[in-house]
Amino acid sequence: MALSINVIDRCRHGYFHVVNNDYTHWEMYAIGGSASPTINSQGNRFLAPNIRFSKEVTKHEDAPEDEWKHWNWRTEGDLMLNGAFFRTSGAGASSSSYAKASSLSAKPSTLVSSLTGAAGALNCRKGSRC
């Protein structure tokens, strides 16, 4: 069973590189931020819920559009399913700045199932290996 990540919302100031995750079953949004973060989403799979007004992946917390439209939010190679959409914003990010700031290389979004298939919580017990 694939790992289902519902929401990433600790995105305030700074840079966030969201890579190769499987987003399913979110209720309002999958990625949210406030206070002008830079968010680069690469190689993720977003499966929107069957709720008509919950198809947008992004949520710009506590900011009017005239403010968040300057935040740098990008999507590259993400797979959008069931009407999911990512609202990009900001001046843009060149390929060189993506490469310089990225923490790791993204795999194609078509591989998310195999990458996350065995993911989940560790079954750890005191006195034994995890």
C-alpha positions in Angstrom: 0.0 0.0 0.0 1.4 3.4 -1.0 2.2 6.0 1.6 -0.5 8.6 1.7 0.6 12.1 2.7 -2.3 14.4 3.3 -0.9 17.8 4.0 2.4 19.7 4.2 1.7 22.9 6.2 4.9 24.0 8.2 6.1 25.9 5.2 6.7 29.4 6.4 9.9 31.3 5.6 12.6 29.6 3.7 13.0 27.0 0.9 11.1 23.7 0.6 11.9 21.0 -1.9 9.0 18.6 -2.0 10.1 15.5 -3.9 8.5 12.1 -4.9 5.6 12.0 -2.5 2.2 10.4 -2.9 -0.6 12.9 -2.0 -4.0 11.3 -1.6 -7.2 11.9 0.4 -6.5 15.6 1.3 -9.6 17.5 2.4 -8.8 21.2 1.6 -5.3 21.2 0.1 -2.1 19.2 0.0 0.6 21.9 0.3 0.1 25.1 2.2 2.4 27.9 3.2 2.5 31.4 4.7 5.1 34.2 5.1 6.6 34.0 1.6 8.2 30.5 1.4 9.8 29.2 -1.8 8.3 25.8 -2.6 9.6 23.6 -5.4 7.5 20.5 -6.0 9.0 17.8 -8.2 8.0 14.3 -9.2 5.1 14.1 -6.8 1.7 12.4 -7.5 -1.4 14.3 -6.5 -4.7 12.5 -6.5 -7.4 15.0 -5.8 -10.4 13.9 -3.7 -13.9 13.6 -5.2 -14.9 16.9 -3.4 -15.6 19.5 -6.1 -13.9 22.4 -4.3 -10.9 20.5 -3.1 -8.9 20.0 -6.3 -6.3 22.7 -5.8 -3.0 21.3 -4.4 -1.8 24.6 -3.0 -3.1 26.9 -0.3 -1.6 30.3 0.4 -2.3 30.7 4.2 -3.2 34.1 5.7 -2.3 36.1 2.6 -4.3 38.0 0.0 -3.6 37.2 -3.7 -1.8 40.5 -4.3 0.8 39.3 -1.7 1.1 35.5 -2.5 1.3 36.0 -6.2 4.9 37.1 -5.6 5.8 33.9 -3.6 7.9 31.5 -5.7 5.9 28.2 -5.9 6.8 25.8 -8.8 5.8 22.4 -10.0 8.0 20.3 -12.3 7.2 16.7 -13.4 4.3 16.3 -10.9 1.4 14.0 -11.9 -2.0 15.6 -11.4 -4.9 13.1 -11.1 -8.7 13.5 -10.7 -8.7 17.2 -11.5 -5.8 18.2 -9.2 -4.1 21.4 -10.0 -1.1 23.4 -8.7 -1.3 27.2 -8.7 2.2 28.5 -9.5 3.3 31.9 -8.5 6.3 34.3 -8.3 9.0 35.3 -10.7 10.0 31.8 -11.5 13.0 29.6 -10.9 15.6 28.8 -13.5 16.9 25.3 -13.9 20.3 26.3 -12.5 18.7 27.6 -9.3 16.6 24.5 -9.0 19.7 22.3 -9.2 21.7 24.5 -6.8 19.0 24.6 -4.2 17.7 21.0 -4.5 18.5 18.6 -1.7 18.1 15.5 -4.0 17.2 14.6 -7.5 13.6 13.9 -8.3 12.6 10.6 -9.9 9.7 10.6 -12.5 6.3 10.9 -10.8 5.3 7.6 -12.5 7.6 5.8 -10.1 6.0 7.2 -6.9 4.0 4.0 -6.3 7.2 1.9 -6.3 9.2 4.5 -4.3 6.5 4.7 -1.5 5.0 1.2 -1.7 7.0 -0.1 1.3 6.9 3.2 3.2 5.2 3.7 6.5 5.8 3.9 10.2 8.5 1.7 11.7 7.5 -1.0 14.0 10.1 -0.4 16.7 10.2 -1.9 20.2 12.5 -1.1 23.1 15.4 -3.5 23.1 15.1 -4.6 19.5 16.2 -3.3 16.1 14.0 -1.1 14.0 
